[in-house]
């Protein structure tokens, strides 16, 4: 009873801080759209123009076509939203890009992933600020150059890296607010992995948009190749996960078979559960039968 008010108070503080973060992000997007991007239109020379609902569809597909990856025991998800950003930067106006980014992300987060309301608002506000920042940086670096030449490619890369930096900062702030400081090593790993994925997807988007801008059919071949590579890599990832699960099950069974004492058996169970669930700590509590039954505990930590 005495802990309930503290829990409610802590929950209110978390919601308040997330709300402040969301308002700050929305304010960044609003200032950029009302100021430097207020009169920005689609780039001159675009072969065609995409509206907001097409951009939303591209971002929804980019979020849904994800590939799970594991690096040094940490789980990551590789998405393809950078490709949608590159296409939207070249073929849509900044306001259409912002609206499409927010709506496309909202469809995935609400309908598919069913995120909680505070987390949903934080992510959507991050999407808005991200799209506005990308548009601003891209147009500032691009100037009067064509998006299909080397200077244009540099503008895409710089803009997407700026979006990645913003995403790392926002995610770090969100985790710190809800769960505490994640640690420098975790932030460094996420930043480096995300930067590599960002550059790879941006490069793929550049190949597509250059083909579209130059009205070449090579983009169709690149799109087919990218889809084929995605399907092959996803199949390879699933096969690797099955192999790892069988290996983990084999090691777990071998450890149980070699456990002669009860404490060794308990330790093997905890260690196996921690490995299967990819946790950092494990602990079990056992109630012994008979008179004077008592709890016995064991733990495994790496």
Secondary structure, DSSP 8 states (H G I E B T S, - for coil): -TTHHHHHHHHHHHHHHHHHHHHHHHHHHHHHHHTTTTT--S-TT-SS---HHHHHHHHHHHHHS-EEEEETTEEEEE--HHHHHHHHHHHS-HHHHHHHHHHHHHHIIIIIS---HHHHHHHHHHHHHHHHHHHHHHHHHHTTS-TTSHHHHHHHHHHHHHHHHHHHHHHHHHHHHHH----HHHHHHHHHHHHHHHHHHHHHHHHHHHHHHTT-THHHHHHHHHHHHHHHHHHHHHHHHHHHHHHHHHHHHHHHHT--SHHHHHHHHHHHHHHHHT-SEEEEEEE--STT--EEEEEEE-
